[in-house]
Amino acid sequence: MFYHTKRMQFEAKPEQPDPVYARKLQELIGGAWGEMTVTMRYLFQGWNCRMEGKYKDMIMDIATEEMGHVEMLATMVARLLDGAPSDKTAEAAQNDPVLGAIIGGMDPQQAIVSGGGATPSDSNGYPWNGRYVVASGNLLADFRANVTAESQGRLQTARLYHMTDDPGVKNMLKFNLARDTMHQNQWLAAIEQLKADGLEGTVVPNDLFDEEHREHASTLWHLSDGDASQEGQWAHGTAPDGDHEFSFVANPEPLGGPASGPKPPEHLYATTWETDTMLRKAKNTVKDKLT
């Protein structure tokens, strides 16, 4: 079960309303890399984890924390919208072009749909999508995706930090930045723990290495202009898994035949040489009958 306390994890009080920034802050709530995404991602990863113990407990700890982050941001949005114009928007815009420009940056759904509060959507009003959730059941694959999520989330938080001068907003974002720092390091440490515990290797999944075409498992194919890619560590030396040696293929050749699909069924009416021949025969038949 989950237990809710009225106190937030950290304070969320702006010094003054800012409806335009409230719209921007929606990205951290319902965007692809927002707090709703990591909340649901970690919850489903925890629920899908088949091992009781430290991994499942850690995942559920951070999942529950992220619920609190959604609450903080939703509260901040509501406070930033405090006193925002709604019923006289058109009149105000006509009388004051500057005010009209400010109002024009608001999200009207925050007034129309949520009554001056946050919505489960991004900064463009696009609804949060469950397809943002990654929960595969493989902890190494999931933890790597989590590092990406926390990296993108911290990047967007940092950008938003520079888009406001409000001390109260900045104070909350400083806390969010710190937690994103912790979470990036947490997932990186968890990846190393999986390896130390012998549960996973480097490549996901840790299987079928004797089935794959090994000669293609460590070659970088040079397939674009510029050859500087061969200077990186990914083109020479031992691979991170310790089992492959990187190499650079300067002039790769295609290994397969022409990319042509099979002849489609006639009732799909796809254009083929056979279709063209058939149509010409049909026309000739009709022409012969008419003559």
Order of alpha helices (4+ residues) and beta strands (2+ residues): alpha-alpha-alpha-alpha-alpha-alpha-alpha-alpha-alpha-beta-beta-beta-alpha
